Amino acid sequence: MITLHWLYALAGSMFAAFALLSALDGGNPKRFGNAAFWGLMALSLLGGDWIGDFGNGLLVLGLAGLAGFGFIGRSHPPTTSEVERQSWSERLGNKLFLPALVIPATALFGTLLYNYTPLGDYGLFEEKRETYMLLGLGVLLALATIFAWLRPPAIAPLQEGRRLIDAIGWAAVLPQMLAALGVLFAAAGVGTIIGQLTQAIIPEGSVFLTVVVFGLGMAMFTIIMGNAFAAFPVMAAAIGVPLLIQGYDGNPAVVGAVGMLAGFCGTLMTPMAANFNLVPAALLELKDQYGVIRAQIATALPMLVVNILIIYFAAFR
């Protein structure tokens, strides 16, 4: 059976390759910092279960130290030449996007086939992890398609991947860390405290006010933590489950799904969601690093209001 650990091994091997190529990159003055950073990421994925909680904690501190003290930086590895890329662009046009479409197509149609045909009876994948496995399979199929079709240098995918991941830098691991932070907040009882404060302030039976606090809380915690997945455990434990679902008999699907959408409105308005808001500005070399956020606020605020209204009118009918 193919389990989630296989996917961790695949991702860990990729980061290990990035670390090795970084260490060998004599043209990057911060090559050893990059090698150490991506090497620690590889260790977390390949051996996180073996090094234990304390070891993983030290690993996270190492990542934070390398990023915080500026030991990592952009690289410019040699891959395909400008002439080769220009030639492919002129000859193939938008067909160049076909390998990228292989990934979501494999995940979507593979999941449907696995769950709704006898293929699922063979137990090839870990239960409820099929889409993750098929997403990884889609990546491998896309790479195979590229090599069969375009025949780039063998190391080009790894070098291009390293160039992109170095451009993103520490922000690439921020969602993973923030999601873990949300679980820690929930385990520490932050949600319970917020729930008690909410019940003390809002009059009993005020469904609409409770929904407003839940929606705004999802957005605000997302702004603080940068990730709606990190905010959800806290707000669900504080308001979503005990008050809206158990207390006022709200529809769990609506409260959960639209509550997440309310959180995503916060994602549009925070630099903490660096991979969504700061990384695009850096990759596009915008003069204003917060330009993406400024452009999104006018959309995020009305969407937040609409999501709050959807929860109120759809979850309590």
Secondary structure, DSSP 4 states (H G I P E B T S, - for coil): -B-HHHHHHHHHHHHHHHHHHHHT-TT-TTHHHHHHHHHHHHHHHHHHHHHHHHHHHHHHHHHHHHHHTT---------S-HHHHHHHHHHHGGGGGHHHHHHHHHHHHHHHHHHHSGGGGG--B-TT-HHHHHHHHHHHHHHHHHHHHT---TTHHHHHHHHHHHHHGGGGGHHHHHHHHHHHHHHTTHHHHHHHHHHHHSPTT-HHHHHHHHHHHHHHHHHHHS-HHHHHHHHIIIIIIIIIITTT---HHHHHHHHHHHHHHHHTT-TTSHHHHHHHHHHTT-SSTTHHHHHHHHHHHHHHHHHHHHHHHHH--
